[in-house]
């Protein structure tokens, strides 16, 4: 863990914690002691007293690269990305601790399809007091609205419920939209209340689990989860627009 140790030693101290930035640029991931220009960076706080370092990469498997030093805004910063003005400090090979499992969903970002199980979605959203468009976006991202979908991790049905979730919400047939959609809506409603209405955190928890969101105090830095949350956000906007358009009275 030499690379992580070096980053932690170089990172700014906050009480007994350190901040390391996980930066994504053109699909590649780097770790840095400050946000990188041109990258989308997420701050990760690491407890100095933690018995086990978190998986800051957010992906499993051995990572190889170089730690670079450069000046940014008059301050010496370190990064695993070779940005202009960087000087190599050390080469590294590190195997991060395994991250929590994340189910990326089987759906793709397509157009909103508000005709699929429309009455079930509408009723379930109303009962669970969540946005109809968001519920449909989750289902779309999870299964592409396919009632018979099964993920490699064992998630089932249109809402991709894990077997233990189905048991928790008394779903006898996870492949039945009439059972799965209300159960998924109830779970999402509980997640929204837990995260005080933050849809992004609720979506991240639906994907990677409550434990992962709580452990990172935010969206876990897993590639699958970050992509999933962005996918849901795009789909939510599309379903919101489609449902609004459908609700407008037609001109005679």
C-alpha positions, 0 to 999 in steps of 0.5 A, a space after each residue: 500500500 505504498 502509493 496510498 500511504 504516500 498519498 495519505 502522508 501528503 494529503 491535508 490533515 483534517 482532525 485525525 483524517 486525511 482527504 484523498 481525491 478520486 479523479 475520473 477523466 476520460 474513463 481513467 481513474 487517478 488518486 490525488 491530494 488535490 482536485 485535478 484540472 479537467 477531472 471529475 474528482 470526489 473527496 474521500 476522507 480516510 481515518 488515520 486510525 482505521 485498521 484497514 484502508 478503504 478501496 480508494 480506487 473503487 475497483 478491484 484488482 492490482 493497480 500499477 502506475 507512477 506517483 507524480 509531484 507538481 505545483 498547483 496554485 503554489 502548493 505541492 500536490 501529488 497524483 497518480 496521473 501524469 499532468 503537465 508539469 509533473 515530476 515522477 516520484 515513485 513507481 507503484 504496484 498495489 492491490 486495493 482491498 476488495 470493494 463492496 459488491 455493486 450491481 451495475 444494472 442491466 439497463 441502458 440509457 435509452 428513451 423513456 418508455 412510459 407505457 410499460 406497466 404504467 398503472 403499476 408504477 403510478 400506483 406504487 409511486 403514489 403509495 410510497 410517496 416517491 416520484 413516479 419518474 424516478 421509480 421508472 428511471 430506477 427500473 429502467 436502469 436496473 432491468 431495461 424494464 424487463 420483468 424476467 431479467 436476472 443479473 450475474 449477482 442474482 438480482 431478479 425481475 424488473 426492479 432487480 430485487 436481491 432474494 433477501 430483499 424479496 423476502 424482506 418485502 414479502 415478494 413471493 414472485 420477483 418476476 411479477 411486476 405487480 409484486 416487484 414494483 411496489 416492493 422496489 418503491 417501498 424500499 426506495 421510499 425508505 432509502 429516500 427518508 434515510 438520506 433526507 430526500 437525496 435521490 443520488 444517495 438513495 440510488 447509490 444505496 439501491 445499487 451498492 447497499 446502505 453499508 457502502 454509502 454509510 461507510 463512505 459517507 456519500 456515493 461509494 467510489 465504485 466505477 459501477 455505482 458512479 456510472 449507475 447513479 449518473 444513468 439513473 439521473 439521466 433517465 429520471 430527467 427523460 421520464 419526468 419530461 415524458 410524463 409531463 408531456 403525456 399529462 398535457 391536454 391534447 389540442 382539439 
